[in-house]
């Protein structure tokens, strides 16, 4: 047997308000970020963290070949550039979706501390670039031994 639910006009109003909030939030915040990304191509998503001895940067770059990646460190700025080459369209096919991004990208990030660029290591596996940047000696933590006078 079907259950009857009492009609509450405010329930629809709350749902409408949530929809309007979401619409306004997306209209006011997302176009700025999307517009910047479209002007620059696409930008990889990045995680950056540091340990006592190094700064580690992980960038998700699906579809990029290691030979198409260019990494530079200038002063305290790390720049990752690359390109995803577009595949040829299948002639005679009707595409229902075309969401994959192609083209060049460039992402520059300020490094939190000075690093030794000449000792940096880059590894690439399964579309993830991992950069290991050793910290400069002057910013590494030092241990000072305390000796008691006799």
C-alpha positions in Angstrom: 0.0 0.0 0.0 1.3 3.5 -0.9 2.3 5.7 2.0 0.8 9.2 2.0 3.2 12.1 2.8 1.9 15.4 4.0 2.7 18.2 1.6 5.0 20.8 3.0 5.5 23.9 0.8 8.7 24.9 2.7 10.4 21.7 1.8 10.4 22.7 -1.9 11.6 26.2 -0.9 14.6 24.8 1.0 15.5 22.7 -2.0 15.2 25.7 -4.3 17.3 27.7 -2.0 20.0 25.1 -2.0 19.9 24.9 -5.8 20.3 28.7 -6.0 23.2 28.7 -3.5 25.0 26.1 -5.5 24.3 27.9 -8.8 25.5 31.2 -7.5 28.6 29.6 -5.9 29.6 27.9 -9.1 28.8 31.0 -11.2 30.9 33.3 -9.1 33.9 31.1 -8.2 34.4 28.5 -10.9 34.5 30.6 -14.1 37.6 32.5 -12.8 39.5 29.3 -12.2 38.3 27.6 -15.4 38.9 30.7 -17.4 42.5 30.9 -16.2 43.0 27.2 -16.8 41.6 27.4 -20.3 43.8 30.4 -21.2 46.9 28.4 -20.0 45.8 25.0 -21.4 45.2 22.6 -18.6 47.0 22.5 -15.3 48.1 19.3 -13.4 47.0 18.8 -9.9 49.8 19.0 -7.4 50.7 17.9 -3.9 53.7 19.4 -2.2 55.1 18.6 1.2 58.4 18.8 3.0 60.4 16.6 5.4 63.5 17.6 7.4 65.7 16.9 4.4 63.7 17.5 1.3 60.7 19.0 -0.5 58.5 16.5 -2.4 56.2 17.4 -5.3 53.8 15.0 -6.8 52.0 16.1 -10.0 49.2 14.1 -11.8 49.9 14.3 -15.5 47.9 11.6 -17.2 48.6 11.0 -20.9 52.0 12.8 -20.8 55.1 11.0 -21.9 58.2 11.5 -19.7 60.0 13.0 -22.8 57.3 15.6 -23.1 57.9 16.9 -19.5 60.2 19.9 -18.8 61.1 20.8 -15.2 63.0 23.9 -14.2 63.9 25.6 -11.0 64.7 29.3 -11.1 65.4 30.9 -7.8 62.6 29.7 -5.5 60.1 28.9 -8.3 59.5 25.4 -9.7 58.0 25.2 -13.1 56.6 22.0 -14.7 55.7 22.2 -18.4 54.5 19.5 -20.7 52.2 18.6 -23.5 49.5 16.0 -24.2 49.3 15.4 -27.9 45.8 15.2 -29.4 44.7 12.0 -31.0 43.2 12.1 -34.4 39.4 12.1 -34.6 37.8 8.9 -35.9 36.4 9.8 -39.3 32.7 8.8 -39.7 32.2 8.5 -35.9 29.7 10.5 -34.0 31.2 11.6 -30.6 28.9 11.7 -27.7 31.5 13.1 -25.3 34.8 14.8 -25.7 36.1 15.7 -22.3 39.7 14.8 -22.4 42.1 17.8 -22.6 44.9 18.1 -25.0 47.6 20.6 -25.5 50.4 22.3 -23.5 50.4 23.1 -19.8 52.6 25.0 -17.5 52.4 25.2 -13.7 54.8 27.4 -11.6 54.9 27.0 -7.8 56.9 28.9 -5.2 59.1 26.5 -3.2 58.7 26.8 0.6 62.5 26.7 1.2 65.7 26.9 -0.9 66.6 23.6 -2.5 69.7 22.0 -4.2 68.4 21.9 -7.8 71.5 20.0 -9.1 70.7 17.1 -6.8 67.0 16.9 -7.6 65.4 13.6 -8.7 62.4 13.1 -11.0 60.5 9.8 -11.2 57.5 9.1 -13.4 55.1 6.2 -13.0 51.4 5.6 -13.9 50.9 9.3 -14.9 52.3 10.6 -11.6 55.5 12.7 -11.6 57.4 12.7 -8.3 60.1 15.3 -7.7 62.4 15.0 -4.8 64.2 18.2 -4.1 66.9 18.1 -1.3 66.8 21.1 0.9 69.8 23.5 0.9 72.2 22.9 3.8 71.4 26.3 5.4 67.7 25.4 5.9 68.1 21.8 7.2 67.6 21.4 10.9 70.8 21.1 12.9 71.3 19.2 16.1 73.4 20.9 18.7 74.8 18.7 21.4 74.8 20.1 24.9 77.9 19.3 27.1 77.9 19.9 30.8 80.9 21.6 32.4 82.6 19.7 35.1 
